[in-house]
Amino acid sequence: MNNFFIKYNNLNILLKNNYSFICYDMEKVNYSLINLIKNNLNIKVIYLNKKLLKHFNIKYSNNLYLLLIQNNCIKVQNSIIYIFNLLKKQPSYIIYKNIKLKKIPISEISKLSKQNLILEIINFFKIKITKLINLLKKYGKNIN
């Protein structure tokens, strides 16, 4: 068997074994950013050429990068939001077993996550400030 069919068979086995594929068009993205994504999310990144895209029934004119993620809904969502915040790119496709999703409303998900992040930061500062105020009150009582 040649290299192409080995890669194709391995990807099919991963699809059957509870993995999700997220396809991105990263044609003009620096390779160091792809390495940053790979290291921060602990995922595997594979380059798909047009021949492999045709075998997965994906009609796309450019070449895609495929992110292999174990099918955990939270991990998939976090990785999509991370890439969207880093590169401002939406995934071209999300493939899970026999399901292919093409359009995903990421901006809404990302705004929700940013709001949650801001609320977490506000709560963190609120707790620190209340601890500081209580400490100053105790210090004031000790001086008097």
C-alpha positions as CSV (number, residue, x, y, z in Angstrom):
1,M,0.0,0.0,0.0
2,N,1.2,3.5,-0.7
3,N,1.4,6.3,1.8
4,F,-1.9,7.8,0.8
5,F,-4.0,4.7,1.5
6,I,-2.3,4.2,4.8
7,K,-3.1,7.7,5.9
8,Y,-6.7,7.4,4.7
9,N,-7.2,4.0,6.5
10,N,-5.7,5.4,9.7
11,L,-8.1,8.5,9.6
12,N,-11.1,6.2,9.0
13,I,-10.0,4.1,12.0
14,L,-9.8,7.2,14.2
15,L,-13.2,8.4,13.0
16,K,-14.7,5.0,14.1
17,N,-12.8,5.2,17.5
18,N,-14.6,8.3,18.8
19,Y,-12.4,11.1,17.4
20,S,-13.6,14.4,15.9
21,F,-11.9,16.1,13.0
22,I,-11.9,19.9,12.7
23,C,-10.8,21.1,9.3
24,Y,-9.3,24.6,8.9
25,D,-8.0,26.5,5.9
26,M,-4.6,27.7,7.2
27,E,-3.1,28.5,3.9
28,K,-1.6,31.9,4.9
29,V,-1.0,31.0,8.5
30,N,2.6,30.9,9.8
31,Y,3.7,27.4,10.8
32,S,4.8,28.6,14.2
33,L,1.2,29.5,15.0
34,I,0.1,26.0,14.0
35,N,2.8,24.6,16.3
36,L,1.5,26.9,19.1
37,I,-2.0,25.5,18.6
38,K,-0.8,22.0,18.5
39,N,1.2,22.4,21.8
40,N,-1.4,24.4,23.7
41,L,-4.3,22.1,22.9
42,N,-2.4,18.8,22.9
43,I,-3.8,17.7,19.6
44,K,-2.5,16.3,16.4
45,V,-2.5,18.4,13.3
46,I,-2.5,16.7,9.9
47,Y,-2.2,18.3,6.5
48,L,-4.9,17.1,4.0
49,N,-4.3,17.4,0.3
50,K,-7.0,17.5,-2.4
51,K,-6.9,13.8,-2.9
52,L,-7.7,13.0,0.7
53,L,-10.4,15.6,0.7
54,K,-12.1,13.9,-2.2
55,H,-12.2,10.6,-0.4
56,F,-13.9,12.2,2.6
57,N,-16.5,13.8,0.3
58,I,-15.4,17.3,1.1
59,K,-15.7,19.7,-1.7
60,Y,-13.1,22.3,-1.0
61,S,-10.8,24.0,-3.5
62,N,-7.9,24.6,-1.1
63,N,-5.9,22.3,1.1
64,L,-6.9,21.9,4.7
65,Y,-5.3,21.2,8.0
66,L,-7.1,18.6,10.1
67,L,-7.1,18.7,13.9
68,L,-7.6,15.4,15.6
69,I,-9.5,15.8,18.8
70,Q,-10.9,13.1,21.1
71,N,-14.6,13.5,21.0
72,N,-15.3,15.3,24.2
73,C,-17.8,18.1,23.6
74,I,-16.1,20.6,26.0
75,K,-12.6,19.9,24.5
76,V,-13.9,20.4,21.0
77,Q,-15.6,23.6,21.9
78,N,-12.6,25.0,23.8
79,S,-10.3,24.2,20.9
80,I,-12.6,25.9,18.4
81,I,-12.9,29.0,20.6
82,Y,-9.1,29.1,21.2
83,I,-8.3,29.0,17.4
84,F,-11.0,31.5,16.7
85,N,-9.6,33.9,19.3
86,L,-6.0,33.3,18.1
87,L,-6.5,33.4,14.3
88,K,-10.0,34.8,13.8
89,K,-10.8,31.7,11.6
90,Q,-13.8,29.5,11.6
91,P,-13.5,25.8,10.9
92,S,-14.4,24.8,7.3
93,Y,-15.8,21.4,8.4
94,I,-16.3,19.4,11.6
95,I,-16.4,15.7,10.9
96,Y,-17.6,13.1,13.4
97,K,-18.2,9.5,12.1
98,N,-20.7,10.1,9.2
99,I,-21.7,13.6,10.2
100,K,-20.2,16.7,8.5
101,L,-21.0,20.1,9.8
102,K,-20.1,23.0,7.6
103,K,-21.3,26.3,9.2
104,I,-20.9,26.9,12.9
105,P,-21.8,30.1,14.7
106,I,-18.5,30.5,16.5
107,S,-18.7,34.2,17.2
108,E,-21.6,33.7,19.6
109,I,-19.8,31.0,21.5
110,S,-16.7,33.0,21.7
111,K,-18.5,36.1,23.0
112,L,-20.1,34.0,25.7
113,S,-16.8,32.6,26.7
114,K,-15.3,36.1,26.8
115,Q,-18.2,37.3,29.0
116,N,-17.6,34.3,31.3
117,L,-13.9,35.1,31.4
118,I,-14.6,38.7,32.3
119,L,-17.0,37.7,35.1
120,E,-14.3,35.3,36.4
121,I,-11.8,38.1,36.5
122,I,-14.2,40.5,38.3
123,N,-15.0,37.8,40.9
124,F,-11.3,37.2,41.4
125,F,-10.6,40.9,42.0
126,K,-13.7,41.2,44.2
127,I,-12.5,38.4,46.5
128,K,-9.0,39.8,46.7
129,I,-10.3,43.4,47.5
130,T,-12.6,42.1,50.2
131,K,-9.7,40.1,51.8
132,L,-7.6,43.3,51.7
133,I,-10.4,45.4,53.3
134,N,-10.8,42.8,56.1
135,L,-7.1,42.7,56.6
136,L,-6.9,46.5,56.9
137,K,-9.9,46.5,59.4
138,K,-8.1,44.0,61.6
139,Y,-4.8,46.0,61.3
140,G,-6.8,49.2,62.3
141,K,-8.2,47.5,65.3
142,N,-4.8,46.3,66.4
143,I,-3.3,49.8,66.2
144,N,-6.1,51.4,68.3
